[in-house]
């Protein structure tokens, strides 16, 4: 795949994941924690989802030179967008599986809601009403994957920015 195709598809995916993170924060804002089946610190979830979404959106729309400067890489380096895209894929795949496990877990397991809200932001949907398997497989789990994909973008960018620049061999 050419560099331009990777950059374009990466930006589209980062943008969609960022929007999904912001969209996922919306029910927490509307409920304000009052109608959740358990007492939770909903503000933390809103802040985390909003920050993750905004950063992913910023990474999608910022000029390539700014992103290269932030990640301490060359503007034309193929890894500039490829590494965050790989991290996004890994985090999204893991989050999709976690969402499916959370859905398929029997009620007798008594999963800790605070933990489940942090690893599966849409877990409150399962707690408030029982979604169908089709809804979970094609809507809720992909949305959870997109949220954690955005987190993967953030971590990949932070990893690039904090690691030492590679020395060029002569």
Secondary structure, DSSP 8 states (H G I E B T S, - for coil): --HHHHHHHHHHHHHHHHHHHHHHHHHHHHHTTTSSSS---HHHHHHHHHHHHHHHHHHHHS-HHHHHHHHTS-TT-THHHHHHHHHHHHHHHHHHHHHHHHHHS-GGG---HHHHHHH-TTHHHHHHS---HHHIIIIIHHHHHHHHHHHHHHHHHHHHHHS-------
